[in-house]
């Protein structure tokens, strides 16, 4: 074994120390889930007399940690918009897109994406709710204010309503809806590992909402994406 002079070893440490320091201080990328509504098609309307429906979307992302305890929730909304039969809406285009929402996913945890489509009867009341949702859009509410437990059996509507309540929105969605108002609801439950190992980088969710109100049958087709992004702590999400 050849012993290097002490001065040579010190010089080697001198040149390596900045690299070691940078490596130790570089923050790890944080996984964040994103819900992005993409397209809505009005195949058939609920209101066949007026030939138009006034609708809104409300959606949320709720996260749970590795012990299945609630970690946080974030909300988004779109509408109130008038649609006609056969209309196809690109929800990421135009002057009023359905803005995506993002939330950090705990390591080993899971995320529940929930979305509801509502047909609006009382326009002013619905617009008030949408305006309130937009004021808290993408603002994460922590578990201290979110009283859900992992043992609760929740519908997508109740997930969205609980998320809005946690964010301080005064109106409770479930308390202001009649059975005829809700056109459809959808939820997807994904764990952090599934999202991380998805080679496409996103999960596309197609849903079909159908039903009947008196003599009128309706059908809406909706797609939304669940994406996994990775950001550095303190950086804005893209």
Secondary structure, 3 states (H helix, E strand, C coil): CCCCCHHHHHHHHHHHHHHHHHHHHCCCEEEEEEEEEEEEEEEECCCCCCCCEEEEEEEEEEEECCCCCEEEEEEEEEEEEEECCCCEEECCCCCCCCCCEEEECCCCCEEEEEEEEEECCCHHHHHHHHHHHHHCCCCCEECCCCCCCCCCCCCHHHHHHHHHHHCCCCCCHHHHCCCCCEEEEEEEEEEHHHHHHCCCCEEEEEEEEEEEECCEEEEEEEEEEEEEEEEECCCCCC
